[in-house]
Amino acid sequence: MLYEKVVGHIGVELSEFLDWNEKKYVPFIQRTGGKLIGLWITMIGDIGTFLEIWAYEDFAAMGKASKLFHSPPNKEDKQTLGEIPKYHKNKNIEILQGTSLSPVKGVLE
């Protein structure tokens, strides 16, 4: 199991950010094969930042998802892809692997 950790700055008002993620971005990523573990916003610290964790079965699934992400097969997903820079600013992405101490290591099992 692999996890993608995405940290970035929210580019619009929080309510618009959450609405767009719920209605457009999360379904788009799910169609590529990602499973959302969670989306968090910073309450104390760097206000205006978010953290997303996505799960993928393995590197092959992550690679397939990446290809679909960068070349969406339909018009709606292409539009969502084009909107990402408005909502997700200065993103940093890391790939993580769970350990025996990670409670979500088997989320796709």
Secondary structure, 3 states (H helix, E strand, C coil): CEEEEEEEEECCCHHHHHHHHHHHHHHHHHHHCCEEEEEEECCCCCCCEEEEEEEECCHHHHHHHHHHHHCCCCHHHHHHHHHHHHHEEEEEEEEEECCCCCCCCCCCC
